[in-house]
Amino acid sequence: MGVEVLSALRPRPGGRFVDGTLGGAGHAALVLDASSPTGWLFGCDRDGVAVEAASQRLAEKFAGRFEVRRGNYADLAGWLPERSCDAVLLDLGVSSPQLDSPERGFSFQQEGPLDMRMDNRQELTAADLVNGESAEALAGIFWKYGGERESRRIARAIVHDRALRKFETTRQLAELIERLSPRAGRKAHPATKVFQALRLAVNDELGSLRRGLEAAVKILKPGGRLAVITFHSLEDRAVKEFGRERSRGYTFAGAVDVPELRLPRAPELNWVTRKAILPGADELRENPRARSAQLRVFERM
Ligand SMILES: C[S@@+](CC[C@H](N)C(=O)[O-])C[C@H]1O[C@@H](n2cnc3c(N)ncnc32)[C@H](O)[C@@H]1O
């Protein structure tokens, strides 16, 4: 969503921009190009391979105008001063190089270790969850992060099968799910939801998102822009929820908004567009993986 992201971030010479999910540095390069000759960009990614590739790509054309760091965007506020940036981009989820590398274990289509770590310095892998968690905990993960209706059945079958042989590969797990719920006319592969759920749990993606949104608000200057691209409803709901909460003129204690118990507070964000921005038809033709992308844009008050 290059065009949409640029119009959201409004890069200009002299501006300071942040890409919290650098990936292959596609968006970062667009922002640096559009803010030539003096725009500056801070980019980070949890994935060491991505950081290496992005640094090389950016150095070819934008030497001296960027800084790259390996780490979680949830920590942005520890690396950059408060109210110092003009725009922050978070393009969530996994990248094509991650999905297409069987050894990373993100894809059920290809045989690989059951890994799914974005940052391979982390200890916890998908295999640890699948082989170590109780049936109840696994069912909870599949339901909460994947909305998988067969969560209990799949979790029970995993616990049964792993007593005979531990789960080590992506295909081993995908085949168990195919056996339990055959594809029969369904568009999505039956393992889609379980794999999404494991990936979210292994990388604590929703926890990072919440902390990352809070960090982004801290480092943005008043008038600065926050753009977030989500790929599934759980992420989008979290971003919408955050936007609603920070654009209200009050807070409330507890889980329920009781008007009598509201505490006034200055709103921190404005919605730039109320509706999510979706990829155009041209982009969808070129990149079918963009079909579930949604862009939301906020302005720091
Ligand atoms: C969809 S890709 C980004 C692609 C990038 N916008 C581009 O133009 O090439 C998502 C990237 O975000 C990274 N990522 C996901 N969660 C992260 C987090 N909490 N902190 C830092 N990087 C993260 C992934 O490792 C992946 O490289």
PDBQT file of the ligand as one rigid body, heavy atoms in Angstrom, charges set to zero:
ROOT
HETATM    1  C1  LIG A 401       4.664  -7.162   6.653  1.00  0.00    +0.000 C 
HETATM    2  S1  LIG A 401       6.347  -7.129   7.040  1.00  0.00    +0.000 S 
HETATM    3  C2  LIG A 401       6.833  -5.468   6.768  1.00  0.00    +0.000 C 
HETATM    4  C3  LIG A 401       7.208  -5.175   5.346  1.00  0.00    +0.000 C 
HETATM    5  C4  LIG A 401       7.771  -3.771   5.158  1.00  0.00    +0.000 C 
HETATM    6  N1  LIG A 401       6.792  -2.747   5.451  1.00  0.00    +0.000 N 
HETATM    7  C5  LIG A 401       8.307  -3.591   3.748  1.00  0.00    +0.000 C 
HETATM    8  O1  LIG A 401       7.943  -2.606   3.090  1.00  0.00    +0.000 OA
HETATM    9  O2  LIG A 401       9.114  -4.411   3.305  1.00  0.00    +0.000 OA
HETATM   10  C6  LIG A 401       6.316  -7.219   8.774  1.00  0.00    +0.000 C 
HETATM   11  C7  LIG A 401       7.688  -7.175   9.439  1.00  0.00    +0.000 C 
HETATM   12  O3  LIG A 401       7.474  -6.773  10.789  1.00  0.00    +0.000 OA
HETATM   13  C8  LIG A 401       8.329  -7.484  11.626  1.00  0.00    +0.000 C 
HETATM   14  N2  LIG A 401       7.703  -7.466  12.947  1.00  0.00    +0.000 N 
HETATM   15  C9  LIG A 401       6.540  -8.036  13.325  1.00  0.00    +0.000 A 
HETATM   16  N3  LIG A 401       6.283  -7.758  14.615  1.00  0.00    +0.000 NA
HETATM   17  C10 LIG A 401       7.301  -6.972  15.052  1.00  0.00    +0.000 A 
HETATM   18  C11 LIG A 401       7.590  -6.348  16.296  1.00  0.00    +0.000 A 
HETATM   19  N4  LIG A 401       6.785  -6.478  17.355  1.00  0.00    +0.000 N 
HETATM   20  N5  LIG A 401       8.701  -5.581  16.369  1.00  0.00    +0.000 NA
HETATM   21  C12 LIG A 401       9.518  -5.427  15.305  1.00  0.00    +0.000 A 
HETATM   22  N6  LIG A 401       9.306  -6.015  14.111  1.00  0.00    +0.000 NA
HETATM   23  C13 LIG A 401       8.206  -6.775  13.986  1.00  0.00    +0.000 A 
HETATM   24  C14 LIG A 401       8.446  -8.843  10.999  1.00  0.00    +0.000 C 
HETATM   25  O4  LIG A 401       9.641  -9.473  11.405  1.00  0.00    +0.000 OA
HETATM   26  C15 LIG A 401       8.431  -8.502   9.499  1.00  0.00    +0.000 C 
HETATM   27  O5  LIG A 401       9.722  -8.366   9.000  1.00  0.00    +0.000 OA
ENDROOT
TORSDOF 0
